[in-house]
């Protein structure tokens, strides 16, 4: 009543509470309807007071029970101060969450007492954790329909946030200029597949994207005390192949430009150590969390991601790599294709549930090696049907330099010296053209165009960066 009185006395109070308080948060449904009507009028630029609201509630039998228009007038005159409107709203929201928590607790207790052969205790725990996570993030532990106007408002807010950013990226930035331009960043609720043959640099590119997103992270505190992300993301990196130490060594190698194999073997100079200390202090500040548990199941990954989002915040999940994930306990599959299908469906569901992009690395079949043109395509995905089907974006890493170096021409028995020299010269010329150049082939994108993005790749430090076209550099130089 104090909050509604403050709103009717001064509509400016709505600015403090409109972002987070909804009609359903009120314990008394009639108060919720009054609040909703106030919000509609204020958002239209009209004044909300007992006179303007009278027409809204003339036919409302619920409001007639408590006095109708006279009750609205009583609310407006009973207000003591509008200064505390924000505190009143937070109290209402807090009490709403407590009621939801009580209902959730009763639900968990009843399910635990009701013995069900189909649902074991572990599944019940996962279900309860899911509901608790939903309550913590959305304030509701039961899913339901969402009005189109609410979804449209979110879409417009995203476009506005992207417009304000220097990068004009709607999703999480990859930190790679041309890739961001093509994708618009990594979008929330998307499953993004990054695939490639061994030695193409899948892990290096994923690490670079994760690092850039975490490095760009910035936030601000909203009126209701919640955290609003301005740019970048807090990143969870599930490394099923490499240990956390190996990943950290790679990042240290990139930052200090000392080859990672030399760091591992201790072949470093004394003057490198101050650079290591400086780089590690810089790296320690970025919100990048690494989990290197091998053979992790999708359900365990989901539980850990939920927990991280609840405790630290989370804006991007990276998985290296998809084929090393195990299926959830209790799921039976006849073959590997069905198993991968269950995993990709689980990852897509996770992306939607947490509303974050999931970047999953994937291997490619050997079919690439048999072709003359070794640039990957969608059909090269291992157990490809479901990966291609469930994903929103499919990207391939391709480095012609890798294949070119392994195809050095030898002199044929019947070949003249001059002809062999010409072939060798052509090979060397092509080698210079593809040296330190990588391609990201976007083979599928639900929200935008497909195509090829060129990146710079430094093999000494397995480091990807923005590609600068020589023709665009000053004086046409390299």
C-alpha positions as CSV (number, residue, x, y, z in Angstrom):
1,X,0.0,0.0,0.0
2,X,2.9,2.4,0.9
3,X,4.5,1.7,-2.5
4,X,1.3,2.2,-4.5
5,X,0.6,5.4,-2.6
6,X,4.0,6.7,-3.5
7,X,3.5,5.9,-7.2
8,X,0.1,7.6,-7.3
9,X,1.5,10.7,-5.4
10,X,4.5,11.0,-7.7
11,X,4.8,8.9,-10.9
12,X,8.6,9.5,-11.0
13,X,8.9,6.9,-8.3
14,X,8.1,4.3,-11.0
15,X,11.6,4.9,-12.5
16,X,13.1,3.4,-9.4
17,X,11.0,0.2,-9.3
18,X,9.7,-0.4,-12.9
19,X,12.9,-2.3,-13.9
20,X,12.5,-5.2,-11.5
21,X,9.1,-5.2,-9.9
22,X,6.2,-7.0,-11.7
23,X,2.5,-7.2,-10.9
24,X,2.8,-10.9,-10.0
25,X,5.2,-10.0,-7.2
26,X,2.4,-8.6,-5.0
27,X,0.8,-11.0,-2.5
28,X,-2.6,-9.3,-3.0
29,X,-3.7,-9.8,-6.6
30,X,-5.7,-6.5,-6.5
31,X,-2.6,-4.5,-5.6
32,X,-0.8,-6.2,-8.5
33,X,-3.5,-5.0,-10.9
34,X,-3.3,-1.4,-9.6
35,X,0.5,-1.5,-10.1
36,X,0.2,-2.9,-13.6
37,X,-2.3,-0.3,-14.6
38,X,0.0,2.5,-13.2
39,X,2.9,1.1,-15.2
40,X,0.9,1.0,-18.5
41,X,-0.2,4.7,-18.1
42,X,3.2,5.9,-17.1
43,X,5.0,4.1,-20.0
44,X,2.5,5.8,-22.4
45,X,3.5,9.2,-21.0
46,X,0.2,9.7,-19.2
47,X,-0.3,10.5,-15.5
48,X,-1.4,7.7,-13.2
49,X,-3.6,8.9,-10.4
50,X,-7.0,8.0,-8.8
51,X,-8.9,10.0,-11.5
52,X,-7.1,8.4,-14.6
53,X,-7.2,4.9,-13.0
54,X,-11.0,5.2,-12.2
55,X,-12.0,4.1,-15.8
56,X,-9.7,1.1,-15.6
57,X,-11.4,-0.3,-12.5
58,X,-15.0,0.6,-12.8
59,X,-15.8,-2.9,-13.9
60,X,-13.3,-4.6,-11.6
61,X,-15.3,-6.6,-9.0
62,X,-12.2,-7.4,-7.0
63,X,-11.4,-3.7,-6.5
64,X,-15.0,-2.9,-5.9
65,X,-14.9,-5.2,-2.8
66,X,-12.2,-3.0,-1.2
67,X,-13.8,0.3,-2.1
68,X,-13.1,0.9,-5.8
69,X,-12.2,4.5,-6.7
70,X,-12.4,5.5,-3.0
71,X,-9.7,3.0,-2.2
72,X,-7.4,4.5,-4.9
73,X,-7.9,7.9,-3.4
74,X,-7.2,6.5,0.1
75,X,-3.9,5.0,-1.2
76,X,-2.8,8.4,-2.7
77,X,-3.6,10.4,0.5
78,X,-2.2,7.9,2.9
79,X,1.4,8.1,1.5
80,X,4.0,9.4,4.0
81,X,7.0,9.8,1.7
82,X,8.1,8.7,-1.8
83,X,11.8,8.6,-0.9
84,X,11.5,5.0,0.3
85,X,9.7,3.7,-2.8
86,X,12.7,1.7,-3.9
87,X,13.0,0.1,-0.5
88,X,9.3,-0.8,-0.4
89,X,9.6,-2.4,-3.9
90,X,12.6,-4.5,-2.9
91,X,10.8,-5.7,0.2
92,X,7.8,-6.7,-1.9
93,X,10.1,-8.6,-4.3
94,X,12.0,-10.2,-1.5
95,X,8.7,-11.5,0.1
96,X,7.6,-12.8,-3.3
97,X,10.8,-14.8,-3.6
98,X,10.4,-16.2,-0.1
99,X,6.8,-17.4,-1.0
100,X,8.2,-19.0,-4.1
101,X,11.0,-20.6,-2.0
102,X,8.4,-22.0,0.4
103,X,6.4,-23.5,-2.5
104,X,9.6,-24.9,-4.0
105,X,10.5,-26.5,-0.6
106,X,7.1,-28.1,-0.3
107,X,7.4,-29.4,-3.9
108,X,10.9,-31.0,-3.2
109,X,9.7,-32.6,0.1
110,X,6.5,-34.1,-1.5
111,X,8.5,-35.5,-4.5
112,X,11.1,-37.0,-2.1
113,X,8.3,-38.7,-0.1
114,X,6.6,-40.0,-3.2
115,X,8.7,-42.9,-4.3
116,X,9.0,-43.2,-8.1
117,X,10.8,-46.0,-9.8
118,X,11.4,-43.8,-12.9
119,X,13.0,-40.9,-11.0
120,X,15.9,-41.7,-8.7
121,X,17.2,-39.5,-5.9
122,X,20.0,-38.1,-8.2
123,X,17.5,-37.0,-10.8
124,X,15.4,-35.4,-8.1
125,X,18.4,-33.4,-6.8
126,X,19.1,-32.2,-10.3
127,X,15.5,-31.2,-10.8
128,X,15.5,-29.3,-7.5
129,X,18.7,-27.6,-8.4
130,X,17.2,-26.6,-11.7
131,X,14.2,-25.1,-10.0
132,X,16.4,-23.3,-7.5
133,X,18.5,-21.9,-10.3
134,X,15.4,-20.7,-12.1
135,X,14.2,-19.0,-8.9
136,X,17.6,-17.3,-8.4
137,X,17.8,-16.0,-11.9
138,X,14.2,-15.3,-13.0
139,X,12.3,-15.3,-9.8
140,X,10.0,-18.2,-11.0
141,X,10.7,-21.9,-10.4
142,X,8.0,-23.0,-12.9
143,X,8.3,-22.3,-16.6
144,X,5.5,-20.8,-18.7
145,X,4.5,-18.7,-21.7
146,X,6.1,-15.3,-22.3
147,X,4.1,-12.5,-24.0
148,X,5.4,-11.3,-27.3
149,X,5.6,-7.7,-26.1
150,X,8.0,-8.8,-23.3
151,X,10.2,-10.6,-25.8
152,X,10.2,-7.6,-28.2
153,X,11.3,-5.3,-25.4
154,X,14.2,-7.6,-24.7
155,X,15.2,-7.6,-28.4
156,X,15.0,-3.8,-28.5
157,X,17.1,-3.5,-25.3
158,X,19.7,-5.8,-26.9
159,X,19.8,-3.6,-30.1
160,X,20.1,-0.5,-28.0
161,X,23.0,-2.0,-25.9
162,X,24.8,-3.0,-29.1
163,X,24.3,0.5,-30.6
164,X,25.9,2.1,-27.5
165,X,28.9,-0.2,-27.7
166,X,32.0,0.9,-29.7
167,X,32.1,-2.6,-31.4
168,X,28.3,-2.5,-32.2
169,X,28.2,-6.2,-31.3
170,X,24.9,-7.6,-30.0
171,X,26.4,-10.8,-28.4
172,X,29.6,-11.6,-26.6
173,X,32.6,-10.2,-28.4
174,X,35.2,-12.7,-29.8
175,X,37.8,-9.8,-29.8
176,X,38.5,-10.6,-33.5
177,X,37.2,-7.7,-35.6
178,X,36.2,-9.5,-38.8
179,X,34.7,-12.5,-37.0
180,X,32.6,-10.1,-34.8
181,X,31.5,-8.3,-38.0
182,X,30.3,-11.5,-39.6
183,X,28.6,-13.1,-36.5
184,X,27.6,-10.0,-34.5
185,X,29.4,-11.7,-31.5
186,X,28.4,-14.9,-29.9
187,X,24.6,-14.7,-29.1
188,X,22.9,-15.8,-25.9
189,X,21.2,-19.2,-26.1
190,X,23.2,-20.2,-29.2
191,X,25.1,-23.4,-29.6
192,X,28.2,-22.5,-31.7
193,X,30.4,-25.3,-33.1
194,X,34.0,-24.7,-33.9
195,X,35.4,-27.7,-35.8
196,X,38.7,-28.5,-37.5
197,X,41.3,-31.3,-38.2
198,X,44.1,-31.9,-35.7
199,X,46.8,-29.1,-35.7
200,X,44.5,-26.5,-37.3
201,X,44.5,-24.6,-34.0
202,X,40.9,-25.2,-32.7
203,X,42.0,-25.0,-29.0
204,X,44.2,-22.0,-29.7
205,X,41.3,-20.1,-31.3
206,X,38.8,-21.1,-28.6
207,X,41.3,-20.0,-25.9
208,X,41.8,-16.7,-27.7
209,X,38.0,-16.1,-28.0
210,X,37.5,-17.0,-24.3
211,X,40.4,-14.8,-23.2
212,X,39.2,-11.8,-25.3
213,X,35.6,-12.1,-24.0
214,X,36.8,-12.3,-20.4
215,X,39.3,-9.4,-21.0
216,X,36.5,-7.2,-22.4
217,X,34.2,-7.9,-19.4
218,X,32.8,-4.8,-17.8
219,X,29.7,-4.3,-15.6
220,X,27.6,-1.8,-13.8
221,X,25.1,-2.0,-10.9
222,X,21.5,-1.4,-11.8
223,X,19.0,0.5,-9.6
224,X,17.7,-2.8,-8.0
225,X,21.2,-3.9,-7.0
226,X,21.5,-6.5,-9.9
227,X,24.6,-6.6,-12.1
228,X,24.2,-5.4,-15.7
229,X,26.9,-6.5,-18.2
230,X,28.1,-3.8,-20.5
231,X,30.6,-5.7,-22.6
232,X,32.4,-9.1,-22.7
233,X,31.5,-12.1,-20.5
234,X,32.6,-14.1,-17.5
235,X,33.8,-17.4,-19.1
236,X,33.6,-21.0,-18.0
237,X,36.2,-23.1,-20.0
238,X,35.6,-26.9,-19.7
239,X,38.9,-28.4,-20.9
240,X,38.4,-32.1,-21.3
241,X,41.7,-32.6,-23.2
242,X,44.2,-30.3,-21.7
243,X,44.9,-29.6,-18.1
244,X,44.3,-26.1,-16.5
245,X,48.1,-25.7,-16.2
246,X,48.6,-26.4,-20.0
247,X,45.9,-23.8,-20.9
248,X,47.5,-21.3,-18.5
249,X,50.9,-21.9,-20.1
250,X,49.4,-21.2,-23.6
251,X,47.9,-17.9,-22.4
252,X,51.2,-17.0,-20.7
253,X,53.0,-17.8,-24.0
254,X,50.7,-15.5,-26.0
255,X,51.0,-12.6,-23.6
256,X,54.8,-12.8,-23.2
257,X,55.6,-14.1,-26.7
258,X,57.8,-16.9,-25.3
259,X,57.0,-20.2,-27.0
260,X,55.0,-22.5,-24.7
261,X,57.2,-25.5,-25.3
262,X,60.2,-23.5,-24.0
263,X,58.2,-22.4,-20.9
264,X,57.4,-26.0,-20.2
265,X,61.0,-27.2,-20.6
266,X,62.4,-24.2,-18.6
267,X,64.4,-22.9,-21.6
268,X,63.8,-19.3,-20.7
269,X,66.1,-16.4,-20.0
270,X,66.4,-14.6,-16.7
271,X,65.0,-11.4,-18.1
272,X,61.8,-13.3,-19.1
273,X,60.7,-13.9,-15.5
274,X,59.7,-10.2,-14.8
275,X,57.6,-10.4,-18.0
276,X,56.0,-13.7,-16.7
277,X,55.1,-12.0,-13.3
278,X,53.7,-8.9,-15.1
279,X,51.6,-11.0,-17.5
280,X,50.4,-13.4,-14.8
281,X,49.2,-10.4,-12.7
282,X,47.3,-9.1,-15.8
283,X,45.8,-12.5,-16.5
284,X,44.8,-13.1,-12.9
285,X,42.4,-10.2,-13.0
286,X,40.2,-11.6,-15.9
287,X,37.1,-13.6,-15.0
288,X,38.1,-16.9,-16.8
289,X,37.3,-20.1,-14.9
290,X,38.8,-23.4,-16.0
291,X,37.4,-26.9,-15.2
292,X,39.7,-29.7,-16.5
293,X,37.8,-32.7,-15.2
294,X,38.2,-35.4,-17.8
295,X,35.2,-37.4,-19.3
296,X,32.6,-35.0,-17.8
297,X,29.0,-35.8,-18.5
298,X,26.6,-33.3,-19.9
299,X,24.5,-33.3,-16.7
300,X,27.6,-32.7,-14.5
301,X,28.7,-29.9,-16.8
302,X,25.2,-28.3,-16.6
303,X,25.2,-28.5,-12.7
304,X,28.7,-26.9,-12.6
305,X,27.7,-24.1,-15.1
306,X,24.5,-23.4,-13.1
307,X,26.5,-23.2,-9.9
308,X,29.0,-20.8,-11.4
309,X,26.3,-18.6,-12.8
310,X,24.6,-18.4,-9.5
311,X,27.8,-17.7,-7.4
312,X,30.1,-15.7,-9.8
313,X,28.0,-14.9,-12.9
314,X,28.5,-16.4,-16.3
315,X,28.2,-15.1,-19.9
316,X,30.0,-17.7,-22.1
317,X,30.7,-21.5,-21.9
318,X,33.6,-23.0,-23.9
319,X,33.9,-26.8,-24.2
320,X,37.1,-28.5,-25.6
321,X,35.9,-30.7,-27.0
322,X,32.5,-32.2,-27.7
323,X,33.5,-35.8,-28.5
324,X,35.1,-36.1,-25.1
325,X,31.9,-35.4,-23.2
326,X,30.0,-38.4,-21.7
327,X,26.2,-38.8,-21.9
328,X,24.2,-38.1,-18.8
329,X,24.0,-41.1,-16.3
330,X,21.0,-43.3,-17.0
331,X,20.8,-42.6,-20.7
332,X,21.2,-45.5,-23.0
333,X,22.2,-45.2,-26.6
334,X,22.7,-47.9,-29.2
335,X,25.6,-46.3,-31.0
336,X,27.9,-43.3,-30.9
337,X,25.8,-41.2,-33.3
338,X,22.8,-41.4,-30.9
339,X,25.2,-40.6,-28.0
340,X,26.5,-37.5,-29.8
341,X,22.9,-36.5,-30.6
342,X,22.0,-36.6,-26.9
343,X,25.1,-34.5,-26.0
344,X,24.4,-31.8,-28.6
345,X,20.7,-31.6,-27.6
346,X,21.9,-31.3,-24.0
347,X,24.3,-28.5,-24.9
348,X,21.7,-26.6,-26.9
349,X,19.2,-26.9,-23.9
350,X,22.0,-25.6,-21.6
351,X,22.6,-22.6,-23.8
352,X,18.9,-21.8,-23.7
353,X,18.4,-22.4,-20.0
354,X,21.4,-20.3,-18.9
355,X,20.8,-17.8,-21.8
356,X,24.5,-17.8,-22.7
357,X,26.4,-18.8,-25.8
358,X,27.9,-22.3,-25.7
359,X,31.0,-22.6,-27.9
360,X,31.8,-26.4,-28.4
361,X,34.8,-27.6,-30.3
362,X,34.4,-30.7,-32.5
363,X,36.7,-33.0,-34.5
364,X,36.3,-33.5,-38.2
365,X,36.3,-36.8,-40.1
366,X,39.3,-37.9,-42.2
367,X,37.3,-37.3,-45.4
368,X,38.9,-33.8,-45.5
369,X,42.4,-35.4,-46.1
370,X,41.1,-37.4,-49.1
371,X,40.0,-34.3,-51.1
372,X,42.1,-32.0,-53.3
373,X,40.5,-29.0,-51.7
374,X,41.0,-29.6,-48.0
375,X,38.8,-26.7,-46.9
376,X,36.2,-28.3,-44.5
377,X,32.5,-28.4,-45.1
378,X,29.4,-29.4,-43.1
379,X,29.4,-33.0,-44.2
380,X,32.9,-33.5,-42.7
381,X,31.6,-33.1,-39.1
382,X,32.0,-36.4,-37.3
383,X,28.6,-38.0,-36.5
384,X,27.5,-34.8,-38.4
385,X,23.8,-35.0,-38.7
386,X,22.9,-34.0,-35.2
387,X,25.7,-31.6,-34.6
388,X,24.8,-29.6,-37.7
389,X,21.1,-29.8,-36.9
390,X,21.2,-28.7,-33.2
391,X,23.8,-25.9,-33.7
392,X,23.0,-22.3,-34.5
393,X,26.5,-21.5,-35.9
394,X,29.1,-24.0,-37.4
395,X,32.6,-22.7,-38.0
396,X,35.7,-24.4,-39.3
397,X,39.3,-23.5,-38.8
398,X,41.5,-24.0,-41.9
399,X,45.1,-23.3,-42.4
400,X,46.4,-23.9,-46.0
401,X,49.9,-23.3,-44.8
402,X,49.8,-26.6,-42.7
403,X,49.0,-28.7,-45.8
404,X,51.1,-26.6,-48.2
405,X,54.3,-27.2,-46.1
406,X,53.7,-30.9,-46.2
407,X,53.4,-31.0,-50.0
408,X,56.9,-29.8,-51.0
409,X,57.4,-30.8,-54.6
410,X,60.1,-33.4,-55.4
411,X,61.7,-33.8,-58.8
412,X,60.1,-36.4,-61.1
413,X,62.3,-38.8,-63.0
414,X,61.1,-37.6,-66.4
415,X,61.1,-33.9,-65.5
416,X,63.6,-31.3,-66.7
417,X,65.6,-29.1,-64.3
418,X,63.8,-26.0,-65.7
419,X,60.3,-27.5,-65.2
420,X,61.1,-28.6,-61.7
421,X,62.5,-25.1,-60.9
422,X,59.2,-23.5,-62.2
423,X,57.1,-25.8,-60.0
424,X,59.3,-25.2,-57.0
425,X,59.1,-21.4,-57.6
426,X,55.3,-21.6,-57.8
427,X,55.2,-23.7,-54.6
428,X,57.4,-21.1,-52.8
429,X,55.3,-18.2,-54.1
430,X,52.1,-19.9,-52.8
431,X,53.8,-20.6,-49.5
432,X,54.5,-16.9,-49.1
433,X,50.9,-16.0,-49.9
434,X,49.4,-18.4,-47.2
435,X,52.2,-17.9,-44.6
436,X,50.7,-17.0,-41.2
437,X,47.1,-16.9,-42.6
438,X,44.2,-18.9,-41.1
439,X,40.6,-19.0,-42.3
440,X,37.5,-19.4,-40.3
441,X,34.9,-20.9,-42.6
442,X,31.4,-20.1,-41.4
443,X,29.4,-23.0,-42.8
444,X,26.1,-22.3,-41.0
445,X,24.6,-19.3,-39.3
446,X,21.0,-19.1,-38.3
447,X,21.0,-15.3,-37.8
448,X,23.3,-14.1,-40.6
449,X,25.4,-14.8,-43.6
450,X,27.9,-17.7,-44.2
451,X,31.4,-17.0,-45.6
452,X,35.1,-16.9,-44.9
453,X,36.9,-14.7,-42.3
454,X,40.7,-14.4,-42.6
455,X,42.8,-14.3,-39.4
456,X,46.5,-13.9,-38.6
457,X,48.1,-17.0,-37.1
458,X,51.5,-17.1,-35.5
459,X,52.7,-20.7,-35.3
460,X,55.5,-20.0,-32.8
461,X,53.0,-19.0,-30.1
462,X,49.9,-20.8,-31.6
463,X,48.3,-17.3,-31.5
464,X,45.4,-16.0,-33.6
465,X,44.9,-12.3,-34.2
466,X,43.1,-9.8,-36.5
467,X,44.3,-10.1,-40.1
468,X,45.6,-6.9,-41.7
469,X,45.3,-6.9,-45.5
470,X,48.7,-5.8,-46.9
471,X,47.0,-3.6,-49.5
472,X,45.3,-1.7,-46.6
473,X,48.6,-1.0,-44.7
474,X,50.5,2.3,-45.1
475,X,52.6,2.3,-48.3
476,X,51.2,-1.2,-49.2
477,X,53.8,-2.6,-46.9
478,X,53.7,-5.9,-44.8
